[in-house]
Amino acid sequence: MSFSELQIDFDIETRIANYPCDHSILRVEGATIYAQDIISHLNKKGYLCHILEDKYAPKQ
């Protein structure tokens, strides 16, 4: 499976207080993102993957 049309980035060592310890953050950008396809692919490779709720609140 290829996701070449997507911009994918992740943090494997950055600890963010809002996220559980020892978790990596995978960011995916693109015109069309099929999240379930990405999650399924990662699960088949032995990784546990969840969508994080976007809790970003822009400053007013």
Residue frames as a rotation matrix with the C-alpha (Angstrom) as fourth column:
MET 1
0.585 0.811 0.000 0.00
0.811 -0.585 0.000 0.00
0.000 0.000 -1.000 0.00
SER 2
-0.543 -0.785 0.300 1.32
0.799 -0.592 -0.104 3.44
0.259 0.183 0.948 -0.91
PHE 3
0.559 0.649 -0.517 0.49
0.760 -0.650 0.005 6.81
-0.333 -0.395 -0.856 0.58
SER 4
-0.391 -0.881 0.266 2.84
0.910 -0.327 0.256 8.79
-0.139 0.342 0.929 -1.68
GLU 5
-0.127 0.408 0.904 0.31
0.504 -0.758 0.413 11.60
0.854 0.508 -0.110 -2.21
LEU 6
0.865 0.479 -0.148 0.29
0.332 -0.325 0.885 12.39
0.376 -0.815 -0.440 1.52
GLN 7
-0.071 -0.831 0.551 2.66
-0.414 -0.478 -0.774 14.44
0.908 -0.283 -0.310 3.66
ILE 8
0.799 0.323 -0.508 3.47
0.236 0.609 0.757 12.26
0.554 -0.724 0.410 6.68
ASP 9
-0.226 -0.834 0.504 5.51
-0.384 -0.399 -0.833 13.32
0.895 -0.382 -0.231 9.71
PHE 10
0.717 0.478 -0.508 5.92
0.269 0.483 0.834 11.93
0.643 -0.734 0.217 13.23
ASP 11
0.088 -0.625 0.776 7.54
-0.851 -0.452 -0.268 12.67
0.519 -0.636 -0.571 16.58
ILE 12
0.431 0.062 -0.900 9.05
0.137 0.982 0.133 9.60
0.892 -0.180 0.414 18.20
GLU 13
-0.352 -0.663 -0.661 10.97
0.787 0.172 -0.592 11.20
0.506 -0.729 0.461 21.04
THR 14
-0.745 0.106 0.658 9.07
-0.251 -0.959 -0.130 14.38
0.618 -0.262 0.741 21.86
ARG 15
-0.585 0.580 -0.567 7.00
0.810 0.447 -0.378 14.11
0.034 -0.681 -0.732 25.00
ILE 16
-0.593 0.526 0.610 3.86
-0.201 -0.830 0.521 16.21
0.780 0.186 0.598 24.96
ALA 17
-0.932 0.136 0.335 2.09
-0.335 0.026 -0.942 16.64
-0.137 -0.990 0.021 28.29
ASN 18
-0.106 0.993 -0.052 -1.37
-0.939 -0.117 -0.324 16.12
-0.328 0.014 0.945 26.78
TYR 19
0.382 0.208 -0.901 -0.56
-0.672 0.732 -0.116 12.71
0.635 0.649 0.419 25.27
PRO 20
0.977 0.006 0.211 0.02
-0.154 0.702 0.695 9.42
-0.144 -0.712 0.687 27.09
CYS 21
0.190 -0.978 0.092 3.65
-0.716 -0.074 0.694 8.53
-0.672 -0.197 -0.714 27.83
ASP 22
-0.556 -0.629 0.543 5.61
-0.104 0.701 0.706 6.55
-0.824 0.336 -0.455 25.25
HIS 23
0.439 0.705 0.556 3.27
0.593 0.237 -0.770 7.36
-0.675 0.668 -0.314 22.37
SER 24
-0.781 -0.618 0.087 4.36
0.442 -0.449 0.777 8.69
-0.441 0.645 0.624 19.00
ILE 25
0.183 0.813 -0.553 2.38
-0.040 -0.556 -0.830 11.29
-0.982 0.174 -0.069 17.11
LEU 26
-0.605 -0.259 0.753 1.80
0.700 0.279 0.658 10.66
-0.381 0.925 0.012 13.40
ARG 27
-0.073 0.552 -0.831 0.65
-0.213 -0.823 -0.527 13.68
-0.974 0.138 0.178 11.39
VAL 28
-0.482 0.018 0.876 -0.90
0.779 0.467 0.419 13.17
-0.402 0.884 -0.239 7.97
GLU 29
-0.102 0.426 -0.899 -1.72
-0.256 -0.885 -0.390 15.97
-0.961 0.190 0.199 5.53
GLY 30
-0.925 -0.175 0.336 -3.18
0.278 0.290 0.916 15.78
-0.258 0.941 -0.220 2.05
ALA 31
-0.713 0.688 -0.134 -6.16
-0.625 -0.538 0.565 16.61
0.317 0.487 0.814 -0.15
THR 32
0.494 0.844 -0.207 -7.92
-0.656 0.518 0.549 13.34
0.571 -0.135 0.810 0.73
ILE 33
-0.664 -0.684 0.301 -6.99
-0.701 0.430 -0.569 11.27
0.260 -0.589 -0.765 3.76
TYR 34
0.392 0.728 -0.562 -8.50
-0.384 0.685 0.619 7.84
0.836 -0.027 0.548 4.31
ALA 35
-0.072 -0.463 0.883 -7.74
-0.978 -0.140 -0.153 7.47
0.195 -0.875 -0.443 8.00
GLN 36
0.641 0.376 0.669 -9.14
-0.564 0.822 0.078 3.95
-0.521 -0.427 0.740 8.30
ASP 37
0.901 -0.385 -0.200 -6.82
0.054 0.557 -0.829 2.74
0.430 0.736 0.522 5.50
ILE 38
0.023 -0.931 0.365 -3.79
-0.519 -0.323 -0.791 4.19
0.854 -0.172 -0.491 7.30
ILE 39
0.059 0.071 0.996 -4.88
-0.985 0.168 0.047 2.75
-0.164 -0.983 0.080 10.66
SER 40
0.915 0.341 0.218 -5.51
-0.295 0.931 -0.216 -0.67
-0.276 0.134 0.952 9.11
HIS 41
0.636 -0.745 -0.201 -2.10
-0.045 0.225 -0.973 -0.66
0.770 0.628 0.110 7.39
LEU 42
-0.199 -0.735 0.649 -0.30
-0.755 -0.307 -0.580 0.27
0.625 -0.605 -0.494 10.63
ASN 43
0.347 0.397 0.850 -2.24
-0.863 0.490 0.123 -2.32
-0.368 -0.776 0.512 12.65
LYS 44
0.991 0.013 -0.135 -1.24
-0.079 0.863 -0.499 -5.03
0.110 0.505 0.856 10.15
LYS 45
0.238 -0.971 0.020 2.39
-0.103 -0.046 -0.994 -4.01
0.966 0.235 -0.111 10.67
GLY 46
-0.023 -0.204 -0.979 2.00
0.822 0.554 -0.134 -4.52
0.570 -0.807 0.155 14.43
TYR 47
-0.949 -0.280 0.142 1.45
0.172 -0.841 -0.512 -0.91
0.263 -0.462 0.847 15.52
LEU 48
-0.119 0.912 -0.394 -1.49
0.962 0.008 -0.273 0.26
-0.246 -0.411 -0.878 17.59
CYS 49
-0.927 -0.195 0.320 -2.95
0.314 -0.870 0.380 3.39
0.205 0.453 0.868 16.03
HIS 50
0.011 0.931 -0.365 -5.75
0.935 -0.138 -0.326 5.72
-0.354 -0.337 -0.872 17.11
ILE 51
-0.098 0.063 0.993 -7.03
0.514 -0.852 0.105 9.08
0.852 0.520 0.051 15.92
LEU 52
-0.656 -0.157 -0.738 -6.46
0.734 -0.364 -0.574 11.74
-0.178 -0.918 0.354 18.55
GLU 53
0.512 0.859 0.020 -9.18
0.857 -0.508 -0.089 14.27
-0.067 0.063 -0.996 19.15
ASP 54
-0.338 -0.580 0.741 -8.15
0.613 -0.733 -0.295 17.73
0.714 0.355 0.603 17.98
LYS 55
0.409 0.445 -0.796 -8.19
0.908 -0.280 0.311 19.85
-0.084 -0.851 -0.519 21.12
TYR 56
-0.694 -0.704 0.155 -6.48
0.720 -0.687 0.104 22.85
0.033 0.183 0.982 19.57
ALA 57
0.524 0.826 -0.210 -8.18
0.829 -0.551 -0.100 26.09
-0.198 -0.122 -0.973 20.48
PRO 58
-0.149 -0.629 0.763 -6.83
0.746 -0.578 -0.331 29.17
0.649 0.520 0.556 18.68
LYS 59
-0.601 -0.132 -0.788 -6.13
0.684 -0.594 -0.423 32.25
-0.413 -0.793 0.447 20.79
GLN 60
0.375 0.841 0.390 -8.77
0.924 -0.373 -0.085 34.94
0.074 0.392 -0.917 20.50
